[in-house]
Amino acid sequence: MKKLLLLFGAFAFLLISCSSDDDTPSEENLVFPKTVSYLYPNPSLGTNSTSTLKLDGKKIVDITDSDSKTIFTYNGNIITKQEVFDIDEKGNKTADKVVEYSYENGKLKTRIHRILFSKEYPNGEYIIKTVYTHNSNGQISYINYSINAKTEIEIQTSVGTLTYKDGNLVKEEQTFKSVTTTLVFEYDTKNNPLKSILGFDLLFNEVSYFGKNNILKTTVTSSEDTKVATYLTSYTYNENGYPLRRTSFDGGGKSIEYEIEYTY
């Protein structure tokens, strides 16, 4: 389920009752997705896949598809580690990615993302560290650092801010090499499939499409370009207001880039 966990992606990665936009599911009626399937209209856009979610109560244990498995580690009610393994045809696992999280006063403080493991680099050849600051105005600012795997020297690569409203990420700004990219998100009032998974709400924009509700529109602008890119998304819902299918369109709004199907 690597598609659901996009690091530094910000197309974040989901709930309210169908009968009333102000109602939230009771503890007894929490709904969790069992499978998430990605469907592409053209093979050149991607490969169709289905991921299966395993939960222990409200905690996510692992997510498995045909060639990878993501395992989560909790400390109490917070996620402290995410490990992604590639799985070959014989079922052998190879470490692909490890992400570790630390918290301060119940809020995410740092995230360390490691990839490319080998005998020479047992802790990962490429390491990215993100440090978060929770501001008094409700915004979260962050700094990304690249860490040299041998010298452990940290070099700042980019900075950004996250703005949340009513449990949804409504704006992200990231500056890289003096260029600022801004993403603005608009939402429906329905239930997001991943909302009730414990600990996901603390990981900010790491989990794609995660929030209280579902993204309808994403607007992307850049300080180095006057063009505005707009990406639209539509949904088919079940009787309880949870998406059964998500359809994402390209910047022109006419062609389908991919679809996501959920089962519960």
Accessible surface in RSA format (square Angstrom, percent):
REM  Atomic radii and reference values for relative SASA: ProtOr
REM  Chains: A
REM  Algorithm: Lee & Richards
REM  Probe-radius: 1.40
REM  Slices: 20
REM RES _ NUM      All-atoms   Total-Side   Main-Chain    Non-polar    All polar
REM                ABS   REL    ABS   REL    ABS   REL    ABS   REL    ABS   REL
RES MET A   1     1.58   0.8   0.06   0.0   1.52   3.6   1.52   1.3   0.06   0.1
RES LYS A   2    71.05  34.7  65.69  40.3   5.36  12.8  41.91  37.7  29.14  31.0
RES LYS A   3    68.80  33.6  63.51  39.0   5.29  12.6  46.21  41.6  22.59  24.1
RES LEU A   4     0.57   0.3   0.57   0.4   0.00   0.0   0.57   0.4   0.00   0.0
RES LEU A   5     3.20   1.8   0.81   0.6   2.39   6.0   0.81   0.6   2.39   6.4
RES LEU A   6    62.19  34.6  60.54  43.3   1.65   4.1  62.19  43.7   0.00   0.0
RES LEU A   7    27.49  15.3   6.85   4.9  20.64  51.9   6.85   4.8  20.64  55.5
RES PHE A   8    57.45  28.7  38.01  23.5  19.44  50.6  39.71  24.1  17.74  50.8
RES GLY A   9    22.72  28.0   0.00   N/A  22.72  28.0  15.42  42.3   7.30  16.4
RES ALA A  10     3.82   3.5   3.75   5.8   0.07   0.2   3.75   5.3   0.07   0.2
RES PHE A  11    78.79  39.4  78.64  48.7   0.15   0.4  78.64  47.7   0.15   0.4
RES ALA A  12     1.78   1.6   0.77   1.2   1.01   2.3   0.80   1.1   0.97   2.6
RES PHE A  13     0.24   0.1   0.00   0.0   0.24   0.6   0.00   0.0   0.24   0.7
RES LEU A  14     3.37   1.9   3.37   2.4   0.00   0.0   3.37   2.4   0.00   0.0
RES LEU A  15     0.00   0.0   0.00   0.0   0.00   0.0   0.00   0.0   0.00   0.0
RES ILE A  16    13.13   7.5  13.13   9.8   0.00   0.0  13.13   9.5   0.00   0.0
RES SER A  17    29.69  25.1  27.66  36.9   2.03   4.7  13.72  29.2  15.97  22.4
RES CYS A  18    57.80  43.7  41.09  45.8  16.71  39.3   5.25  13.3  52.56  56.7
RES SER A  19   101.82  86.0  59.35  79.2  42.47  97.8  56.79 120.9  45.02  63.1
RES SER A  20    39.30  33.2  31.94  42.6   7.36  16.9  23.51  50.1  15.79  22.1
RES ASP A  21    76.54  53.6  65.03  64.7  11.51  27.2  21.16  49.8  55.38  55.2
RES ASP A  22   135.04  94.6 105.66 105.2  29.38  69.5  33.67  79.2 101.37 101.1
RES ASP A  23    64.07  44.9  60.91  60.6   3.16   7.5  16.03  37.7  48.05  47.9
RES THR A  24    79.73  56.7  59.51  60.3  20.22  48.2  28.75  38.6  50.98  77.1
RES PRO A  25    30.73  22.4   9.01   8.2  21.72  79.0  17.20  14.2  13.53  84.1
RES SER A  26    46.05  38.9  33.22  44.3  12.83  29.6  42.62  90.8   3.43   4.8
RES GLU A  27   115.41  66.3  97.79  74.0  17.62  42.0  54.53 105.5  60.88  49.7
RES GLU A  28   149.22  85.7 110.54  83.6  38.67  92.1  70.74 136.8  78.48  64.1
RES ASN A  29    98.40  67.9  88.11  85.2  10.28  24.8  25.70  61.9  72.70  70.3
RES LEU A  30    40.89  22.8  20.86  14.9  20.03  50.3  20.86  14.7  20.03  53.9
RES VAL A  31    35.20  23.2  32.12  29.1   3.08   7.4  35.20  30.6   0.00   0.0
RES PHE A  32    42.99  21.5  34.09  21.1   8.90  23.1  34.09  20.7   8.90  25.5
RES PRO A  33     0.38   0.3   0.00   0.0   0.38   1.4   0.00   0.0   0.38   2.3
RES LYS A  34   128.81  62.8 128.09  78.6   0.71   1.7  76.35  68.7  52.46  55.9
RES THR A  35    31.81  22.6  31.81  32.2   0.00   0.0  27.28  36.6   4.53   6.8
RES VAL A  36     0.24   0.2   0.01   0.0   0.23   0.6   0.01   0.0   0.23   0.6
RES SER A  37    15.26  12.9  15.26  20.4   0.00   0.0   3.74   8.0  11.52  16.1
RES TYR A  38     8.11   3.8   8.11   4.6   0.00   0.0   8.11   6.1   0.00   0.0
RES LEU A  39    51.07  28.4  50.18  35.9   0.88   2.2  50.40  35.4   0.67   1.8
RES TYR A  40    40.03  18.7  22.80  13.0  17.23  44.8   8.26   6.2  31.77  39.2
RES PRO A  41    84.85  61.8  39.33  35.9  45.52 165.5  53.11  43.8  31.74 197.3
RES ASN A  42    70.88  48.9  70.54  68.2   0.34   0.8   9.15  22.0  61.73  59.7
RES PRO A  43   123.01  89.6 103.11  94.0  19.90  72.3 107.32  88.6  15.69  97.5
RES SER A  44    97.53  82.4  54.08  72.2  43.45 100.1  55.17 117.5  42.36  59.3
RES LEU A  45    93.78  52.2  66.18  47.3  27.60  69.4  69.62  48.9  24.16  65.0
RES GLY A  46    24.01  29.6   0.00   N/A  24.01  29.6  20.36  55.9   3.65   8.2
RES THR A  47   110.29  78.4 101.09 102.5   9.20  21.9  70.27  94.4  40.02  60.5
RES ASN A  48    86.95  60.0  68.86  66.5  18.09  43.6  23.09  55.6  63.86  61.7
RES SER A  49    26.93  22.8  15.11  20.2  11.81  27.2  23.46  49.9   3.47   4.9
RES THR A  50    70.84  50.4  56.24  57.0  14.60  34.8  34.99  47.0  35.86  54.2
RES SER A  51     3.79   3.2   3.74   5.0   0.05   0.1   0.00   0.0   3.79   5.3
RES THR A  52    71.56  50.9  70.43  71.4   1.13   2.7  48.24  64.8  23.32  35.3
RES LEU A  53    12.43   6.9   0.50   0.4  11.93  30.0   0.50   0.3  11.93  32.1
RES LYS A  54   120.98  59.0 116.73  71.6   4.25  10.1  69.50  62.6  51.48  54.8
RES LEU A  55    47.67  26.5  18.47  13.2  29.19  73.4  18.47  13.0  29.19  78.6
RES ASP A  56    99.24  69.5  91.07  90.6   8.17  19.3  17.39  40.9  81.85  81.6
RES GLY A  57    60.17  74.2   0.00   N/A  60.17  74.2  43.04 118.1  17.14  38.4
RES LYS A  58    68.80  33.6  65.06  39.9   3.74   8.9  31.47  28.3  37.32  39.8
RES LYS A  59    64.45  31.4  64.45  39.5   0.00   0.0  30.20  27.2  34.25  36.5
RES ILE A  60     0.93   0.5   0.02   0.0   0.91   2.2   0.02   0.0   0.91   2.5
RES VAL A  61    47.19  31.0  44.59  40.4   2.60   6.3  47.17  41.0   0.02   0.1
RES ASP A  62    13.65   9.6  13.65  13.6   0.00   0.0   0.17   0.4  13.48  13.4
RES ILE A  63     0.54   0.3   0.54   0.4   0.00   0.0   0.54   0.4   0.00   0.0
RES THR A  64    45.46  32.3  43.35  44.0   2.11   5.0  38.75  52.0   6.71  10.2
RES ASP A  65    22.41  15.7  11.08  11.0  11.34  26.8   6.33  14.9  16.08  16.0
RES SER A  66   106.41  89.9  68.51  91.4  37.89  87.3  59.23 126.1  47.18  66.1
RES ASP A  67    83.36  58.4  81.38  81.0   1.97   4.7  25.95  61.1  57.41  57.3
RES SER A  68     0.00   0.0   0.00   0.0   0.00   0.0   0.00   0.0   0.00   0.0
RES LYS A  69    56.14  27.4  56.14  34.4   0.00   0.0   6.36   5.7  49.78  53.0
RES THR A  70     0.02   0.0   0.02   0.0   0.00   0.0   0.00   0.0   0.02   0.0
RES ILE A  71    47.61  27.1  47.41  35.3   0.20   0.5  47.41  34.1   0.20   0.5
RES PHE A  72    13.87   6.9   0.32   0.2  13.55  35.3   0.32   0.2  13.55  38.8
RES THR A  73    58.01  41.3  54.54  55.3   3.47   8.3  44.85  60.2  13.17  19.9
RES TYR A  74    41.24  19.3  14.42   8.2  26.82  69.8  14.42  10.8  26.82  33.1
RES ASN A  75   103.33  71.3  94.37  91.2   8.95  21.6  14.79  35.6  88.54  85.6
RES GLY A  76    49.24  60.7   0.00   N/A  49.24  60.7  38.38 105.3  10.86  24.3
RES ASN A  77    94.40  65.1  86.51  83.6   7.89  19.0  15.21  36.6  79.19  76.5
RES ILE A  78    44.71  25.4  44.71  33.3   0.00   0.0  44.71  32.2   0.00   0.0
RES ILE A  79     0.04   0.0   0.00   0.0   0.04   0.1   0.00   0.0   0.04   0.1
RES THR A  80    34.50  24.5  30.98  31.4   3.51   8.4  24.47  32.9  10.02  15.2
RES LYS A  81    64.98  31.7  64.98  39.9   0.00   0.0  15.66  14.1  49.31  52.5
RES GLN A  82     0.41   0.2   0.41   0.3   0.00   0.0   0.23   0.5   0.18   0.1
RES GLU A  83    41.80  24.0  41.80  31.6   0.00   0.0   0.52   1.0  41.28  33.7
RES VAL A  84     0.87   0.6   0.47   0.4   0.39   0.9   0.47   0.4   0.39   1.1
RES PHE A  85    35.78  17.9  35.78  22.2   0.00   0.0  35.78  21.7   0.00   0.0
RES ASP A  86    53.46  37.4  52.65  52.4   0.82   1.9  22.60  53.2  30.86  30.8
RES ILE A  87    35.56  20.2  27.13  20.2   8.44  20.3  27.70  19.9   7.86  21.3
RES ASP A  88    73.89  51.8  56.16  55.9  17.73  41.9  44.78 105.4  29.11  29.0
RES GLU A  89   186.16 106.9 143.20 108.3  42.96 102.3  66.37 128.4 119.79  97.8
RES LYS A  90   183.47  89.5 147.88  90.7  35.59  84.7  99.05  89.2  84.42  89.9
RES GLY A  91    46.07  56.8   0.00   N/A  46.07  56.8  25.15  69.0  20.92  46.8
RES ASN A  92    83.86  57.8  77.96  75.3   5.89  14.2  24.79  59.7  59.06  57.1
RES LYS A  93   106.65  52.0  73.68  45.2  32.96  78.5  45.29  40.8  61.36  65.4
RES THR A  94    88.40  62.9  84.76  85.9   3.65   8.7  59.32  79.7  29.09  44.0
RES ALA A  95    39.81  36.6  26.37  40.7  13.43  30.6  26.37  37.1  13.43  35.6
RES ASP A  96    44.85  31.4  39.64  39.5   5.21  12.3   3.45   8.1  41.41  41.3
RES LYS A  97    19.13   9.3  18.95  11.6   0.19   0.4   7.69   6.9  11.45  12.2
RES VAL A  98    23.97  15.8  23.91  21.6   0.06   0.1  23.91  20.8   0.06   0.2
RES VAL A  99     0.00   0.0   0.00   0.0   0.00   0.0   0.00   0.0   0.00   0.0
RES GLU A 100    62.33  35.8  60.90  46.1   1.43   3.4  17.67  34.2  44.66  36.5
RES TYR A 101    14.01   6.5   0.17   0.1  13.84  36.0   1.78   1.3  12.22  15.1
RES SER A 102    49.54  41.9  44.78  59.8   4.76  11.0  43.92  93.5   5.62   7.9
RES TYR A 103    42.32  19.8  10.02   5.7  32.29  84.0  10.05   7.6  32.26  39.8
RES GLU A 104    97.36  55.9  89.25  67.5   8.11  19.3  28.50  55.1  68.86  56.2
RES ASN A 105   144.04  99.3 102.21  98.8  41.83 100.7  38.97  93.8 105.07 101.6
RES GLY A 106    50.89  62.8   0.00   N/A  50.89  62.8  33.17  91.0  17.72  39.7
RES LYS A 107   106.48  51.9 105.25  64.6   1.23   2.9  58.06  52.3  48.41  51.6
RES LEU A 108     0.97   0.5   0.33   0.2   0.64   1.6   0.33   0.2   0.64   1.7
RES LYS A 109    64.63  31.5  64.53  39.6   0.11   0.3  35.16  31.6  29.47  31.4
RES THR A 110    25.44  18.1  25.44  25.8   0.00   0.0  17.51  23.5   7.93  12.0
RES ARG A 111     4.60   1.9   4.42   2.3   0.17   0.4   0.28   0.4   4.32   2.6
RES ILE A 112    40.08  22.8  40.01  29.8   0.07   0.2  40.01  28.8   0.07   0.2
RES HIS A 113    22.25  12.2  22.14  15.4   0.11   0.3  21.23  21.9   1.02   1.2
RES ARG A 114    52.68  22.1  52.68  26.9   0.00   0.0   7.45  10.2  45.24  27.4
RES ILE A 115    57.38  32.7  57.38  42.7   0.00   0.0  57.38  41.3   0.00   0.0
RES LEU A 116    96.54  53.8  87.61  62.7   8.94  22.5  94.44  66.3   2.10   5.7
RES PHE A 117    54.57  27.3  24.74  15.3  29.83  77.6  24.98  15.1  29.59  84.7
RES SER A 118    58.60  49.5  40.11  53.5  18.49  42.6  51.67 110.0   6.93   9.7
RES LYS A 119   207.83 101.4 176.24 108.1  31.59  75.2 126.81 114.1  81.01  86.3
RES GLU A 120   113.93  65.4  85.39  64.6  28.54  68.0  42.79  82.8  71.15  58.1
RES TYR A 121    38.22  17.8  35.72  20.3   2.51   6.5  16.14  12.1  22.09  27.2
RES PRO A 122    93.40  68.1  72.04  65.7  21.37  77.7  76.22  62.9  17.19 106.8
RES ASN A 123    99.18  68.4  96.60  93.4   2.58   6.2  16.33  39.3  82.85  80.1
RES GLY A 124     1.21   1.5   0.00   N/A   1.21   1.5   0.00   0.0   1.21   2.7
RES GLU A 125    65.27  37.5  57.29  43.3   7.98  19.0   5.49  10.6  59.78  48.8
RES TYR A 126   124.06  57.9 121.33  69.0   2.73   7.1  81.58  61.3  42.48  52.4
RES ILE A 127    11.84   6.7   9.89   7.4   1.95   4.7   9.89   7.1   1.95   5.3
RES ILE A 128    46.19  26.3  46.11  34.4   0.08   0.2  46.11  33.2   0.08   0.2
RES LYS A 129    45.17  22.0  45.17  27.7   0.00   0.0   5.14   4.6  40.03  42.6
RES THR A 130     0.46   0.3   0.46   0.5   0.00   0.0   0.44   0.6   0.02   0.0
RES VAL A 131    34.23  22.5  32.95  29.8   1.28   3.1  32.95  28.6   1.28   3.5
RES TYR A 132     0.82   0.4   0.76   0.4   0.07   0.2   0.06   0.0   0.77   0.9
RES THR A 133    67.72  48.2  66.59  67.5   1.13   2.7  43.74  58.8  23.98  36.3
RES HIS A 134    61.55  33.6  33.90  23.6  27.65  70.7  27.96  28.8  33.58  39.1
RES ASN A 135    51.49  35.5  35.92  34.7  15.57  37.5  17.20  41.4  34.29  33.1
RES SER A 136   130.88 110.6  81.72 109.1  49.16 113.2  59.96 127.7  70.92  99.4
RES ASN A 137   110.31  76.1  70.27  67.9  40.04  96.4  45.71 110.0  64.60  62.4
RES GLY A 138    52.23  64.4   0.00   N/A  52.23  64.4  38.85 106.6  13.38  30.0
RES GLN A 139    53.01  29.6  52.06  38.0   0.96   2.3   6.78  14.4  46.23  35.1
RES ILE A 140    13.69   7.8  13.69  10.2   0.00   0.0  13.69   9.9   0.00   0.0
RES SER A 141    31.11  26.3  30.90  41.2   0.20   0.5  20.47  43.6  10.64  14.9
RES TYR A 142    10.68   5.0   7.79   4.4   2.88   7.5   8.99   6.8   1.68   2.1
RES ILE A 143    57.51  32.7  57.51  42.8   0.00   0.0  57.51  41.4   0.00   0.0
RES ASN A 144     7.10   4.9   7.10   6.9   0.00   0.0   2.36   5.7   4.74   4.6
RES TYR A 145    46.70  21.8  46.70  26.6   0.00   0.0  20.44  15.4  26.27  32.4
RES SER A 146    42.74  36.1  41.49  55.4   1.25   2.9  11.00  23.4  31.74  44.5
RES ILE A 147    20.83  11.9  16.29  12.1   4.54  11.0  16.31  11.7   4.53  12.3
RES ASN A 148    74.74  51.5  63.65  61.5  11.09  26.7  17.39  41.9  57.35  55.4
RES ALA A 149    33.02  30.4   4.93   7.6  28.09  63.9   5.72   8.0  27.30  72.3
RES LYS A 150   137.11  66.9 103.89  63.7  33.21  79.1  70.15  63.1  66.95  71.3
RES THR A 151    80.28  57.1  53.81  54.6  26.47  63.1  59.97  80.6  20.31  30.7
RES GLU A 152   133.19  76.5 119.68  90.5  13.51  32.2  33.17  64.2 100.02  81.7
RES ILE A 153   107.67  61.3 101.82  75.9   5.86  14.1 107.36  77.3   0.32   0.9
RES GLU A 154    78.59  45.1  52.31  39.6  26.29  62.6  16.44  31.8  62.15  50.7
RES ILE A 155   113.52  64.6 110.50  82.3   3.02   7.3 113.52  81.7   0.00   0.0
RES GLN A 156   101.55  56.8  77.97  57.0  23.58  56.2  20.29  43.2  81.26  61.6
RES THR A 157    47.59  33.8  33.05  33.5  14.54  34.7  34.49  46.3  13.10  19.8
RES SER A 158     8.67   7.3   4.90   6.5   3.77   8.7   4.96  10.6   3.71   5.2
RES VAL A 159    53.99  35.5  53.93  48.8   0.06   0.1  53.93  46.9   0.06   0.2
RES GLY A 160     7.44   9.2   0.00   N/A   7.44   9.2   5.21  14.3   2.23   5.0
RES THR A 161    37.70  26.8  37.36  37.9   0.34   0.8  34.70  46.6   3.01   4.5
RES LEU A 162     0.08   0.0   0.08   0.1   0.00   0.0   0.08   0.1   0.00   0.0
RES THR A 163    33.96  24.2  33.96  34.4   0.00   0.0  32.27  43.3   1.69   2.6
RES TYR A 164    70.93  33.1  47.73  27.2  23.19  60.3  46.40  34.9  24.53  30.2
RES LYS A 165   135.66  66.2 127.83  78.4   7.83  18.6  76.15  68.5  59.51  63.4
RES ASP A 166   104.93  73.5  80.66  80.3  24.27  57.4  33.37  78.5  71.56  71.4
RES GLY A 167    47.28  58.3   0.00   N/A  47.28  58.3  30.59  84.0  16.69  37.4
RES ASN A 168     7.67   5.3   7.67   7.4   0.00   0.0   0.34   0.8   7.33   7.1
RES LEU A 169     1.58   0.9   1.51   1.1   0.07   0.2   1.51   1.1   0.07   0.2
RES VAL A 170    36.13  23.8  35.35  32.0   0.78   1.9  35.35  30.7   0.78   2.1
RES LYS A 171    76.79  37.5  76.58  47.0   0.22   0.5  26.65  24.0  50.14  53.4
RES GLU A 172     1.90   1.1   1.74   1.3   0.16   0.4   0.92   1.8   0.98   0.8
RES GLU A 173    57.31  32.9  56.78  43.0   0.53   1.3   8.80  17.0  48.51  39.6
RES GLN A 174    42.77  23.9  40.77  29.8   2.00   4.8  10.03  21.4  32.74  24.8
RES THR A 175    42.94  30.5  40.54  41.1   2.40   5.7  25.08  33.7  17.86  27.0
RES PHE A 176   100.96  50.5  99.37  61.6   1.59   4.1  99.79  60.5   1.17   3.3
RES LYS A 177   163.58  79.8 134.07  82.3  29.51  70.3  95.20  85.7  68.38  72.8
RES SER A 178   105.76  89.4  69.31  92.5  36.45  84.0  53.65 114.3  52.11  73.0
RES VAL A 179    39.65  26.1  37.94  34.3   1.72   4.1  37.97  33.0   1.68   4.6
RES THR A 180    36.75  26.1  35.11  35.6   1.64   3.9  19.87  26.7  16.88  25.5
RES THR A 181    46.85  33.3  46.85  47.5   0.00   0.0  25.65  34.4  21.20  32.1
RES THR A 182    21.17  15.1  20.84  21.1   0.33   0.8  10.67  14.3  10.49  15.9
RES LEU A 183    13.83   7.7  13.83   9.9   0.00   0.0  13.83   9.7   0.00   0.0
RES VAL A 184    59.76  39.3  59.12  53.5   0.65   1.6  59.12  51.4   0.65   1.8
RES PHE A 185     5.90   3.0   0.44   0.3   5.47  14.2   0.44   0.3   5.47  15.6
RES GLU A 186    86.69  49.8  83.15  62.9   3.54   8.4  31.29  60.5  55.40  45.2
RES TYR A 187    40.02  18.7  13.35   7.6  26.67  69.4  12.95   9.7  27.08  33.4
RES ASP A 188    17.09  12.0   9.01   9.0   8.07  19.1  13.54  31.9   3.54   3.5
RES THR A 189    66.72  47.5  64.97  65.9   1.75   4.2  52.26  70.2  14.46  21.9
RES LYS A 190    52.30  25.5  52.30  32.1   0.00   0.0  24.38  21.9  27.92  29.7
RES ASN A 191     1.52   1.0   1.52   1.5   0.00   0.0   0.00   0.0   1.52   1.5
RES ASN A 192     0.04   0.0   0.04   0.0   0.00   0.0   0.00   0.0   0.04   0.0
RES PRO A 193     1.08   0.8   0.70   0.6   0.38   1.4   0.70   0.6   0.38   2.3
RES LEU A 194     0.17   0.1   0.17   0.1   0.00   0.0   0.17   0.1   0.00   0.0
RES LYS A 195    53.31  26.0  40.30  24.7  13.01  31.0  39.13  35.2  14.18  15.1
RES SER A 196    11.34   9.6   2.36   3.1   8.98  20.7   7.96  17.0   3.38   4.7
RES ILE A 197     3.34   1.9   0.01   0.0   3.33   8.0   0.01   0.0   3.33   9.0
RES LEU A 198    45.91  25.6  42.48  30.4   3.43   8.6  45.91  32.2   0.00   0.0
RES GLY A 199     2.63   3.2   0.00   N/A   2.63   3.2   0.82   2.3   1.81   4.1
RES PHE A 200     1.26   0.6   1.21   0.8   0.05   0.1   1.21   0.7   0.05   0.1
RES ASP A 201    91.52  64.1  74.52  74.2  17.00  40.2  28.41  66.9  63.11  62.9
RES LEU A 202    43.77  24.4  42.93  30.7   0.84   2.1  43.76  30.7   0.01   0.0
RES LEU A 203     0.78   0.4   0.51   0.4   0.26   0.7   0.55   0.4   0.22   0.6
RES PHE A 204    22.77  11.4  18.09  11.2   4.67  12.2  20.22  12.3   2.55   7.3
RES ASN A 205     5.26   3.6   5.26   5.1   0.00   0.0   0.10   0.2   5.16   5.0
RES GLU A 206     0.37   0.2   0.34   0.3   0.03   0.1   0.07   0.1   0.30   0.2
RES VAL A 207     0.11   0.1   0.11   0.1   0.00   0.0   0.11   0.1   0.00   0.0
RES SER A 208     0.00   0.0   0.00   0.0   0.00   0.0   0.00   0.0   0.00   0.0
RES TYR A 209    16.98   7.9  14.52   8.3   2.47   6.4   3.47   2.6  13.51  16.6
RES PHE A 210    21.05  10.5  16.14  10.0   4.91  12.8  16.64  10.1   4.40  12.6
RES GLY A 211     3.06   3.8   0.00   N/A   3.06   3.8   3.06   8.4   0.00   0.0
RES LYS A 212    63.17  30.8  60.45  37.1   2.72   6.5  18.64  16.8  44.53  47.4
RES ASN A 213     9.94   6.9   9.12   8.8   0.82   2.0   0.00   0.0   9.94   9.6
RES ASN A 214     2.75   1.9   1.69   1.6   1.06   2.5   1.60   3.9   1.14   1.1
RES ILE A 215     6.23   3.5   4.80   3.6   1.43   3.4   4.80   3.5   1.43   3.9
RES LEU A 216    65.61  36.5  63.07  45.1   2.54   6.4  63.07  44.3   2.54   6.8
RES LYS A 217    69.26  33.8  69.22  42.5   0.04   0.1  18.63  16.8  50.63  53.9
RES THR A 218     8.55   6.1   8.55   8.7   0.00   0.0   1.00   1.3   7.55  11.4
RES THR A 219    29.43  20.9  28.82  29.2   0.62   1.5  23.07  31.0   6.37   9.6
RES VAL A 220    30.63  20.2  28.67  26.0   1.96   4.7  28.67  24.9   1.96   5.3
RES THR A 221    48.42  34.4  46.56  47.2   1.86   4.4  34.53  46.4  13.89  21.0
RES SER A 222    31.51  26.6  21.62  28.8   9.89  22.8  22.50  47.9   9.01  12.6
RES SER A 223    80.54  68.1  34.99  46.7  45.55 104.9  44.78  95.4  35.76  50.1
RES GLU A 224   130.83  75.1  91.05  68.9  39.78  94.7  33.92  65.6  96.91  79.1
RES ASP A 225    68.52  48.0  54.36  54.1  14.17  33.5  18.51  43.6  50.02  49.9
RES THR A 226   137.32  97.7 110.26 111.8  27.06  64.5  90.61 121.7  46.71  70.6
RES LYS A 227   163.25  79.6 150.51  92.3  12.74  30.3  99.98  90.0  63.27  67.4
RES VAL A 228    91.63  60.3  60.33  54.6  31.30  75.4  60.58  52.6  31.05  84.2
RES ALA A 229    34.71  31.9  27.83  43.0   6.88  15.6  33.67  47.4   1.04   2.8
RES THR A 230    39.07  27.8  36.67  37.2   2.40   5.7  22.18  29.8  16.89  25.5
RES TYR A 231    74.50  34.8  74.02  42.1   0.48   1.2  35.64  26.8  38.86  47.9
RES LEU A 232    77.10  42.9  76.63  54.8   0.47   1.2  76.63  53.8   0.47   1.3
RES THR A 233    13.74   9.8   5.87   6.0   7.87  18.7   0.58   0.8  13.16  19.9
RES SER A 234    52.56  44.4  49.87  66.6   2.69   6.2  40.32  85.9  12.24  17.2
RES TYR A 235    30.81  14.4   3.35   1.9  27.46  71.5   5.02   3.8  25.80  31.8
RES THR A 236    77.71  55.3  73.46  74.5   4.24  10.1  49.13  66.0  28.57  43.2
RES TYR A 237    66.30  31.0  43.56  24.8  22.73  59.2  37.93  28.5  28.37  35.0
RES ASN A 238    28.68  19.8  18.19  17.6  10.49  25.3  11.11  26.7  17.57  17.0
RES GLU A 239   142.25  81.7 115.31  87.2  26.94  64.1  69.02 133.5  73.22  59.8
RES ASN A 240    73.98  51.0  70.89  68.5   3.10   7.5  10.86  26.1  63.13  61.0
RES GLY A 241     0.10   0.1   0.00   N/A   0.10   0.1   0.10   0.3   0.00   0.0
RES TYR A 242     4.98   2.3   4.98   2.8   0.00   0.0   4.48   3.4   0.49   0.6
RES PRO A 243     0.32   0.2   0.32   0.3   0.00   0.0   0.32   0.3   0.00   0.0
RES LEU A 244    71.31  39.7  68.32  48.9   2.99   7.5  68.32  48.0   2.99   8.0
RES ARG A 245    74.93  31.5  74.44  37.9   0.49   1.2  21.77  29.8  53.16  32.2
RES ARG A 246    14.65   6.2  14.65   7.5   0.00   0.0   0.74   1.0  13.91   8.4
RES THR A 247    14.24  10.1  14.24  14.4   0.00   0.0   4.40   5.9   9.84  14.9
RES SER A 248     7.11   6.0   7.11   9.5   0.00   0.0   7.11  15.1   0.00   0.0
RES PHE A 249    44.91  22.5  43.94  27.2   0.97   2.5  43.94  26.6   0.97   2.8
RES ASP A 250    39.53  27.7  39.53  39.3   0.00   0.0  15.55  36.6  23.99  23.9
RES GLY A 251    36.89  45.5   0.00   N/A  36.89  45.5  15.71  43.1  21.19  47.5
RES GLY A 252    63.91  78.8   0.00   N/A  63.91  78.8  37.03 101.6  26.88  60.2
RES GLY A 253    26.84  33.1   0.00   N/A  26.84  33.1   6.07  16.7  20.77  46.5
RES LYS A 254   187.73  91.6 158.03  97.0  29.70  70.7 105.79  95.2  81.94  87.3
RES SER A 255    63.13  53.3  57.53  76.8   5.60  12.9  28.44  60.6  34.68  48.6
RES ILE A 256    61.56  35.0  52.67  39.2   8.89  21.4  52.67  37.9   8.89  24.1
RES GLU A 257    60.50  34.7  59.51  45.0   0.99   2.4  12.85  24.9  47.65  38.9
RES TYR A 258    37.15  17.3  37.15  21.1   0.00   0.0  27.53  20.7   9.61  11.9
RES GLU A 259    33.11  19.0  33.11  25.1   0.00   0.0   0.51   1.0  32.61  26.6
RES ILE A 260     0.09   0.1   0.09   0.1   0.00   0.0   0.09   0.1   0.00   0.0
RES GLU A 261    55.73  32.0  54.99  41.6   0.74   1.8  11.50  22.2  44.23  36.1
RES TYR A 262     8.14   3.8   2.68   1.5   5.46  14.2   0.48   0.4   7.66   9.4
RES THR A 263    69.62  49.5  66.03  66.9   3.59   8.6  66.73  89.6   2.89   4.4
RES TYR A 264    59.03  27.6  21.81  12.4  37.22  96.9  29.54  22.2  29.49  36.4
END  Absolute sums over single chains surface
CHAIN  1 A    13492.0      10876.8       2615.2       7292.3       6199.7
END  Absolute sums over all chains
TOTAL         13492.0      10876.8       2615.2       7292.3       6199.7
